[in-house]
């Protein structure tokens, strides 16, 4: 794909306020006949490799797959690849919106045989958009491609809900944010779970109508999730592991100095 070059990757990273340094965005845990998949960040290029996740899904013989989602969206083509991989898997797939399923993440959420959301989670659908530069002919070509992508996403929402396509299309054009109950009323999800959602923890200022101060009540994070959050904030692997283990005193002074700000910020968030 022509757009996947280093220059565009840097622009995309600046847009999302993220580092291009690869980190473990997707966690996959398999226990007996169950597979848990965590999608807890931006989906796909240039931050993570959806291809690896699709391969893991294809190789899994689990009869039950639970996809746990807290994501502001991401690359539409990677998202579609993930949606199709989940849709075509022989397992019973349950998707669970644990904080936010916005933009492309909302489409991925609909790949489940059963779509669920925590009671104070949110979902957002909108028209696809792109960072673009070029002459009038190139921009018109991009607009035509966006129109086709919009049609593909509309078909996904329609396949799940069976609602009037004109109303769905208008909700996409309006950039519509749904509470879990509103999403259920519109048949985007099947079940509202009576449990608090994860914190969104994303910069949502790129969206026109993001709810102001949207920070759902948090749940207890796993050690793996805490370690990932610390590493994403700039902590070294060894530092993150020691913090999670509670071995604060064993951290070297130089290591603390190098990651002090990142660790303090993340710990403040985790402690709420």
N, C-alpha and C positions, 0 to 999 in steps of 0.2 A: 504494500500500500504506500503510495507516494508520500502521504502526509507523515508517515512514521520515520522522521529523520531527527537528527540531534537538535537542530534549530527549533523545530516545532515541539520537541520534547521539553526543551528548556522553557519555551513560552507557556506550555501547558503546566509545567511545574510551578512557574511564577503565578499563574492564574489560580491554582489550587493552594498556593502557599506551602508546597511540599518539596522535599528533597528528592532528587533523582536517584539517590543511593538506594539500591535495592534492599528491601527488608522483607521479612516473612509476613506478608499481608494475609495469606490464607492459611488457616490451620485445619487439618483434617485428622480426626480421631476415630479409629475403628475399634469397636469392642464387640466381639462375637458377631452377631448378625446385624449390628447397627453401625451406621456411619454418620458422624456429626461433622458438618462443614461450617466453618466460621467465615463469613464475609463481613469483615469489620473495618473496611476502609474503601477507598476509591477503587472502582472496578477496572482492571485492565491497564492497557498501555497509557503512559510510559512507566508506570510504577510497579506493575507486577505482571506475571505471565499466566494468563488464563489457560493457555495451552497445557501447562503442567497440571492444573486443577482438573481440566477436562480429561486428561489421561488417567489421573487417579480415579476419577468417577467411572471411566470406562473399564478400568481394571477391577473395580470393586464388585464383589458378588453379594454384598449386603442386601437383605430384603427390605430394610428400612433405612431411609436416608433423611436426616433432619438438617435443613440449611438455615443457619441462624444469621440474620441480616441486621446490620447497622451501618448503612452506607449512604453517602450523598449522591451516588451515581458514578458515572465514568464513561469509558469508551463504548460507544454503541455497538460496534462490531464484536468486541470481546464479550459484551453483555449478551448479545444475541447468541454467540457460540455457547455461552454458559447456559442460557435459557434452553437451547435446543438439546444440550447434553443432559440436562435434568429431565426435560420432557420425554426424551427417548429412553431413559433408563428403565430397566425392568423392575426396579425396586419401587416400593410405595414411598413417594417423596412428600415430606411435610416441610413447608417453608414457614419460618417464624420471624416476623419483624420484631426485633428486640429493642429497637430505638427509633431508627429512621430508615425508610426505603424510599428514597427520592430519585426522580429522574430515571436513569437506566436501571437502578436497583429496584424500582417498583415493578418493572417488567420481569426482572429475574424472580422476584417474589411470586409472580403469578405462574411460574413453572411448576409449582407444587400440585400434587394431587389433592392436597389439603393445604390451604393458605390460612395462617393464623397470625395474630398480632397481639402483643401485650397491650393492656388497656390504655396506657398513656403513650403508646408509640404513635408515629405519624407516617403517612404515605403522601407522596407528591407526584403528580403527572404533569407533563408540559410538552410543548413542541421542542424537538431536538434543535440544538444550535451548535455553532462551531466558531472557533477563532480563525479568522480568514483575512488574507490580504491578496490583492491581485487586480487585474484590469477588469473592465466591465464584462468581458466574455467569460473570464474565469469565475467571477463572482456569480454570474447567472448559472453557470454549470453547477457550482456549489449549491445554489438555491434549489435547482432541480433535484439534486441528490438528496438534499434535506427533505424535500417534499415526498420523495419515495420512502425515505426512512420513517417519516411521520406516518405514512400509510401503513408501514409494517408494524409500528408500535400500536397504532389504532386497532389493527387486526388482533393484536395480542390482548388488548383491553376488552375488545368486543367478544373474543372467544371465551374469556373468563366470565364476563358479566351478562352478555346477551342484550345489553341496553342499546337504546337508540344511538346510532353512530354519530348523528349530528350533535347530540348532547355530549357524548364522549369527546368529540372533536373540539367542542367549545370549551370543555374543561381543560383540555390540553392547551388550547390557545390562551386561556386565562391563567395558566400555571396554578393549578388548584391543589391546595393542601388539605388532607383529610385526617381527622382523628381516627382512631381504630374503629369506633362505632360508626362514624360517617362512611368509612371505607366498607364496612360490613353492610350498611344500608344500601350502598351502591354496588354490592355484590363483588367488590374487588377482593375481599377476604371472606373466609367462611366462619371463623371463630375468633372472638375476642377473649384473650386469656386474662384471668383475674390475678394479675401479678404486675409489679412495676417494671417499666422498660429500662433498658440501658441508657446512659446519657449519650446524646448525639455526638458531642465533642468535635464538631466540624465547623469550619468557617462557611456559613451559608449566605454570605453577602452577595455572592454572584447571582443568586436567585432574586427575582423582582418582588415576590410576595412571601418570602419566608417569614414565619411567625416571629415577632420580635421577642428576643430573649428565650428562644426555645431551648430548654434544658430539662428533659424529662427526668423524673426521680431515678436515681441509680440503683443498680442491684449489686450484690457482692461479685467482684471480679475474680476469675480464676488466677492462679499464680502465673500461668502462661500468658494470660491477657495483660497482667500487670507488667511482666517482663517485656512484652512487646511494646507496651506504651512507653516504658522507660527507654528502650532502645530507639524508638521512633523520635523521642525527644532529645536524643543525642548521647545517652549514656552508653558506656562500653558494655559488651556482653557480660564480662566478669562482674562489673559493677552492678548491672541489673540483676544478675543472679544472686549476688550477695544481699542486695536490698530486699529482694523477694524473700530470701531466707532469714532476714532479720539480723544479718551479721554486720551491722553498721560499724562496730568498733574495729572490725578487721579490714575495713577499706583503707587503702594507702592514702596518705594525705594528698599526694600528687593526683591520684585518681579522683578523689573528691573534688579537688580544685578544678579539674578538667570538666567535670560533669555536674558540678554543684548546682548551677542554675537550672539545668534541665531536670535534675532529680527533685529539687525543691518544688518546681512548678507542677510536675506530674504528681508528686505526693500530695500536694495541696488539693489537686483535682480529685484524686482517689479518696482522700479523707473527707471530701465534700464540705 
